[in-house]
């Protein structure tokens, strides 16, 4: 039996659009070829609204809301691009870039980095804030992978991919503020992990050079991402049948 959806009508940037109830603003925007910047979001993974780069303005709402976790409703009037939003997005991007080490010239994924690419699209060519550098050790103990927390932006993609797709939950977060970082198992080095299956999904979804596979060109990192929605659907189907 076909699943029934409630159809709602709304406006995005003055354009009348029909959408299914329960969809997020970002989902609907993508379906209608409307670009909204995002870093933490990736199709196939649960949206969390962590980076806040996808904020949009909604009529009669005082503050902008993240498009990736805000559901559409009847009569919604959305603005995805404005001077105010551009200012906020550049500000957020500058704050992200001001923490840890994001120097493109010495990064292994220079030219294939989503953070770099999005900064360019948003017109961020300088940082007005003091750099907060917290030198963290690079973990190359795994036979296949390398982890560099200095390049991590705490988007959580690797955590969600490892938990939701692979079912291993090798990764999580620990600490607060500038000291927040990824943790492997009970804060073990990656090479000593008892849960890592070696699937490499975490390296495929990482938007920066924080998690990389040894000997694999950065250009090949995104090749398998389109498979994530399918894997999510199959995993959910297996759980429903248990």
N, C-alpha and C positions, 0 to 999 in steps of 0.2 A: 504494500500500500504506500503510495507516494506521500511524503511528508508535506504538510501544509504550512505555509508561512504567511504571517501577517505582512501585508504590503503597506509601507508608510511613504509619504511624500515629503520631501524636504528641499531646501535650497543649499547649494554649495557655490559660493562666489557668484550669487545671483542666478545660477542655473537651476531649473526645476529638475529634480531627480527622484526616481522611484527606487526604493530599497527594501530588503527583507528585514522585518523586525528582528532584533537581536544582533544585527551586524554592527560593527564598530564604524566610526567615522573614517578611519584609515582604510578599512575594507572597501567601503563604498567609494571612497576617493580613488583607490586603485582600479576598481571596476570601471570607473569613468575617466581613466587616464589623467587624473589630477594628482600632481606630485606633492607629497608632504614629506619633509625630511624626517628620518628616524635612524637611530643607531642600535638601540637595544632590541628593536622589533625584528623578527624574522618569521616568515610564513612557515607554519608547521610547529612552532613553539608557542607556548602560552604567553600572551602579552602581559607585561608587568608595568609599563609606564615608567621605567627607570631613568632614561636619559632626558626626557621632557623636551626633546627637540621637535616632537610632532605636535606641539601645542597649537590650538586653533581658537579663534574667537567665536562665540555663540551668542546670538542676539538675546538680550535680557539676562545674560550671565555676567557677573562682575569681572571674574578672572578667566583667563584662557584655560582650556582643559586639554589634556593629552588625547590625541585622536585615536591612539591604539587601544585604549581601554574604555573610551566613552561610547556608549551605545546610541544609535540614532533613534529618534522618536518623531512622531507626526508633527509637521509644521516647523521642524528645526531649521534655523537659518544660520549657516556656517560661513565664516570667512577663513580661508586657508593661507592667504598671503596679504599682508598689510605692512605699513611702516613699523607699527608697534610690534608685530610678530617677528619681523626681520631683526629688529633691535634685540628682542629677547633671545632669539635663536643664536645670534652672533655672540651675545653675552654668555649663554650656556656653553657654546663651543669654546670660547676663550677660557672659561673656567675649567673645562675638561682638559684642554691643552696645557694649562698652567700647572697641573699636577703630574708628577712623575716625569718620564723622559719620552718626548715625542719629537725627536729630531730626525726628520725624514732622510737627511743626507747619509746617516749612518744606520738606517733601519733596513733589515733584510727584505721587508715587504714594500719598500719605496716604489710607488707606481701602481701597487695593487692593494692599497690600504683604504678601507671604507672611511676611516676617520679623516685621512688626508683628502680623499675625494669629496667628502661632505663639507669639510672646511673650505675648500676651494669654491664649491657651489654657493656657500653662504657668504662668500666674500671676506673670509677671515684671513688676513695676511699679516697681522701682528697681534700681540697679546699685551693688554694693558695692565695685567695683574702681576704681582711678584711670583716668580717660579717657586713652587713648593716641591723640592726634590727630596725624595726619601729613598736613598740607594738601597735596593733590595737585591739579594743574591739571585743569580740565574741558575735554575735547576735543569741540568742536562743529564740527570742520572738515569732517565729512561732510555732504553736502547733505540727507540724510534722517535721520541718527541723531546722538545725543549720548551721550557716555561720561563718567561721573563716577566715578572710582576711589574717591572718598571714601565712596561708598555701597556699594562692592563688598564681599562677604563671602567671596570666593574659593571659591564653591561648585563652580565649574567647569562649570556647565550650558552656558554659552555656548560654551566650548571644545569640549565634546562634541557639541553640536548642530551647530556649524560644521564639525567634522571628520567626524562619523559620519553626519549627515543630508545636509548640503550638499556635503561632500567638499572644502571650500575650505581648511580649517585656517588661517584668518586669525588666530585667537586662540590664545594660550598664556600661560604664567605666567613671570615672571622675578622675581628677588630672593628674600630670605628674611625670615622674621619680620615685623616691622612694615613692612618695605620691600617685601614681596611684593606684586605687582600684575599685572594683565593687561598683555599686550604685543600689539600689532598688527603682524603681519609681523615685520620686524627692528627693532622698537621705533619704528615710524613713527606719525605721526598717522593717525587713521582715514580722513581725507579723501584721503590719499596712498596708501592701500592698493592694491596691484596684484592682490590675491587676493580681496578682498571682492566678492561678487556682488550685494550689496544686497538679499538675500532677506528680511532682517529676522528670521530665526529666533532669533538671539541675543537680540534684544529681547523676543521672545515668551516665552522660557524664563527670563529673568532674574527672580529672586524679589524683587528690590528695585528701587530707582530708578537702578541703576548704568548700565544700557543702556536707552535709551528712543528711541522714534521721534518725531520732531518733528511736532506737530500731531495726534497720535493720543491720544485720551483713555485714561488708565490702565485704565479698565473694559473696554477692548477687547483688552488685552494677552494674556489667557488664551484667547481664542476659538479659536485654531488649535492649541492644545496637544494636544488629543485626537487630532489627525492624526499626531502623531509616531510612535506604534507602527506605524501603517500605512506611513509613509515608511521606517521602519527595516526592516520586513519586505520591502518592495519593493526596497530597496537591497541587502539581503542576497541576495535572489533573483537580482538582476542579477549580483552578484559570483560566485555559485555557477554561473551559466550561462556565465561567461566562460571 
